[in-house]
């Protein structure tokens, strides 16, 4: 009966609490967390040891042996975190940013085409957000913020999304820019985005150069492989503009290609219907400027749990 099942589950949870309270032969307090897992239809409740007696709270690194057992029990990949404290299920859904706006687009796959897109969640960052005026110079900063948000939502980091000033300071700290760069309106590009992700999050990136927008049709296989194996959003810079690539629709047989673009140049409220009109959508190769060269910054997700 349902009552019997609930009783058995409650007893199991009490046994788990007792076990976690004696973690590593030390008396600990415990904390209860809820997670959404890719192979589960309902949130999963996990009990972790929290603060050992007369000690500091346990970190995610301390809890790695428990997570390894849980990943095996739930048949989860060993290449991505799902059960860190940074992966906690949020029930308020009160983000001030749009989350995964591309989910509002219809998906139409033509015969012979292969489509690969970003996996997981990200937030959309664009001009004039957070009460900060970066119109005409901050598009690459906003794309970087979108990339950073992906690592935040996937639990790779608990660090909040950096401001323009924090991005500039990171580039000064690593020797890439002079002190006068902080507080300026100078542009950044793909290489600076890669540098900041490595400096602040220890994330490696692959840089791919395309001599002109007219040759962007040749990056189909590269983007397909990236989204199929990494699933991270891609920042692309060319000329005076930066964009974020969220996916690719590629037909190798006929050489056709479309790019799923998230445009940081949008100025307006966080309303999905407005963003989907122009600022998030599928674009043909003619979207790119034939006279500009392009660099793609493709972040690589760490193989860790």
Number of C-alpha atoms within 10 A of each C-alpha: 5 7 8 9 10 11 11 12 12 12 12 12 15 13 12 14 20 16 18 22 22 15 16 11 10 14 18 24 18 19 14 11 17 18 19 17 16 11 9 10 8 11 12 13 13 15 17 23 26 20 18 19 11 9 8 9 14 14 13 15 10 11 16 15 10 14 20 14 11 15 17 11 9 12 10 18 13 14 11 16 21 23 28 21 18 17 21 16 17 10 7 6 8 8 8 11 17 17 17 18 21 24 10 13 11 8 10 9 11 11 7 12 18 16 22 19 22 22 18 14 17 24 20 25 26 28 23 18 18 11 7 11 11 17 15 12 19 24 27 27 28 28 30 32 24 25 26 27 24 23 25 20 17 22 20 22 19 15 14 10 18 18 14 20 14 15 24 26 21 21 23 16 13 12 10 15 15 13 14 10 16 18 12 12 14 10 16 20 24 25 15 21 27 22 20 24 21 14 16 14 15 12 18 18 20 13 16 14 16 17 14 17 19 17 15 23 19 15 16 21 15 11 25 20 12 23 21 15 13 17 23 26 32 28 29 23 24 22 15 13 20 29 22 27 26 25 28 27 24 25 18 14 8 9 11 16 23 22 24 21 24 31 23 26 23 20 13 12 12 17 11 16 10 13 22 16 9 13 19 25 22 21 15 15 17 12 14 19 17 15 12 16 18 25 20 26 27 26 25 16 18 15 10 11 20
